[in-house]
Amino acid sequence: MIDEEKKALRKKVKFLKSQISFEDKKKKSEIIFSRVEDLDCFKKSKVVMLYWSMDDEVNTHDFVIKWSKKKQIILPSVNGDRLELKEFSGLNKLVPGQRYNIPEPKGELFTQTGKIDIIIVPGVAFDKNNKRMGRGKAYFDKLLSKSNSMKIGVCFDFQFFDKVPTDKFDVKMDMVIHD
C-alpha cells in the first residue's frame, strides 16, 4: 500500500517538475537558499553537507561554490548502495559519479561525520510534519539514520504536502524549507 502511494506521488511530482523551466527552478532555489542563510544554525555552522543537484532538484551549485569559501562543504558520492562523503574543493575537482553521472568530489573520504553541523537534504516530497520521501533507493536515509546533525530538507512549493507516505526507514527532517 505505502509503496503504491509513494509511486503515485513520485509520478505526480515528476510531472509537476516538468512543468517548470530550469530558470524558474533556479530562481526558486535562490529563494530557498536565502532562507537557509538566514537560519541561526546555518550562520553558526562550520561543516555543512549538501548535494550536487540534478536538473530537477533544488539547485545547489551556486550555494556550494559560494559557501565553500567560508565553510567546509561536504558532498555525497555514490558507492554501490551507499553514500560516501568527500569535501568539495572546487569545480575543477569534480568528476562524473560512477552510478548516476552526478558530479562528485574526487579525493579522500571525509570520515569525521560527527563534525557535520547541518545536512541539507533533497527529496521528492516533504510534508508539514517534516517527513521526507526520497527517490526510493534509500541512499540518504541510510546516512541520515546514523547522524546527529541538523537535517534540513529543501524543496519547491509543489513538493510540499500536508502528508507524504513514509515507512519506518524514512528519516524525518528537523525542518523543511521551500520557496
C-alpha positions in Angstrom: 0.0 0.0 0.0 2.7 2.5 1.0 4.8 1.6 -2.0 1.9 2.2 -4.3 1.2 5.6 -2.7 4.9 6.5 -3.0 5.0 5.5 -6.6 1.9 7.6 -7.4 3.3 10.6 -5.6 6.7 10.3 -7.3 4.9 10.3 -10.7 2.8 13.4 -9.7 5.9 15.3 -8.6 7.8 14.3 -11.7 5.0 15.8 -13.8 4.9 19.0 -11.7 8.7 19.4 -12.1 8.4 19.0 -15.8 6.0 22.0 -15.9 8.6 24.4 -14.6 11.6 25.8 -16.6 15.1 25.3 -15.4 15.4 29.1 -15.0 12.3 29.2 -12.7 13.8 26.3 -10.6 17.0 28.3 -10.3 15.1 31.4 -9.1 13.1 29.3 -6.6 16.3 27.7 -5.4 17.8 31.2 -4.7 14.8 32.0 -2.5 15.1 28.7 -0.7 18.8 29.1 0.0 18.4 32.7 1.1 16.1 31.3 3.8 18.8 28.7 4.7 21.3 31.5 5.0 19.0 33.4 7.4 18.9 30.4 9.9 21.0 30.9 13.1 22.0 27.2 12.9 23.5 27.9 9.4 25.2 31.1 10.4 26.9 29.2 13.3 27.8 26.1 11.3 31.3 25.3 10.2 30.8 22.0 8.4 27.8 21.6 6.0 26.8 18.6 3.9 25.0 19.5 0.7 24.4 17.6 -2.5 25.3 18.5 -6.1 21.9 18.9 -7.6 20.4 17.3 -10.7 18.4 19.4 -13.1 15.1 18.6 -11.5 16.2 19.3 -7.9 16.5 22.5 -5.8 19.7 23.9 -7.4 22.7 23.8 -5.1 25.6 24.7 -7.4 25.9 28.4 -6.7 25.3 27.9 -3.0 28.0 25.2 -2.8 30.5 27.4 -4.6 29.7 30.5 -2.5 29.9 28.8 0.9 32.9 26.6 0.1 35.0 29.8 0.6 33.7 30.2 4.2 32.7 26.8 5.4 33.8 23.2 4.9 31.3 21.8 2.4 30.8 18.0 2.2 29.2 16.3 -0.8 28.0 12.7 -1.2 29.5 10.3 -3.6 27.6 7.1 -4.5 29.5 3.9 -3.9 27.3 0.8 -4.5 24.2 1.1 -2.4 25.6 3.8 0.0 26.8 7.3 0.1 30.4 8.2 0.9 31.3 11.7 1.8 34.0 13.9 0.3 35.0 17.5 0.7 34.2 20.0 -2.1 37.3 21.8 -3.0 36.4 23.5 -6.3 34.7 22.8 -9.6 37.9 21.6 -11.1 38.0 18.7 -8.6 34.5 17.3 -9.5 34.3 14.1 -11.5 31.3 12.3 -13.0 29.9 9.9 -10.5 30.1 6.2 -11.3 26.4 5.5 -10.7 24.3 8.4 -12.0 27.0 10.6 -13.6 26.3 13.3 -11.0 29.4 15.3 -10.4 31.1 14.5 -7.1 34.4 15.4 -5.5 37.5 13.3 -6.2 39.8 12.8 -3.3 39.9 11.3 0.1 36.8 10.2 2.1 35.5 12.5 4.8 35.1 10.3 7.8 34.5 12.8 10.6 30.8 12.7 10.2 30.3 13.8 13.8 31.7 17.2 12.8 28.9 17.9 10.3 26.7 20.6 11.8 24.0 20.6 9.1 22.9 18.2 6.4 20.8 19.8 3.6 18.7 17.0 2.0 16.9 16.7 -1.3 13.8 14.8 -1.7 10.9 14.0 -4.0 8.3 15.2 -1.4 8.1 16.6 2.1 5.2 17.3 4.5 4.1 19.6 7.3 5.4 17.1 9.9 9.0 17.2 8.4 8.6 13.8 6.8 10.6 13.1 3.7 10.0 10.8 0.7 13.1 10.2 -1.5 13.6 8.6 -4.9 13.3 5.1 -3.4 17.0 4.0 -3.2 17.4 4.9 0.5 20.8 6.4 -0.1 20.1 9.4 2.2 18.1 7.5 4.7 20.9 5.1 5.4 23.3 8.0 6.0 20.8 10.2 7.9 19.7 7.4 10.3 23.3 7.3 11.7 23.6 11.1 12.0 23.0 13.5 14.9 23.4 16.5 12.6 20.7 19.1 12.0 18.7 17.8 9.0 17.1 20.4 6.7 15.0 19.3 3.8 14.8 21.6 0.8 12.1 21.5 -1.9 9.9 23.6 -4.2 6.4 24.5 -3.0 4.8 21.9 -5.3 6.8 19.2 -3.5 5.4 20.2 -0.1 2.3 18.4 1.0 0.1 18.0 4.1 1.1 14.4 4.4 3.5 12.1 2.4 3.6 8.3 2.6 6.5 7.1 4.7 7.7 3.9 6.3 10.0 3.1 9.3 13.1 3.6 7.1 12.3 7.2 6.1 14.2 9.6 8.2 12.4 12.7 9.4 13.9 16.1 8.9 14.4 18.7 11.7 12.9 21.3 9.3 11.8 21.7 5.7 12.4 24.9 3.7 10.6 25.6 0.5 10.0 28.7 -1.7 
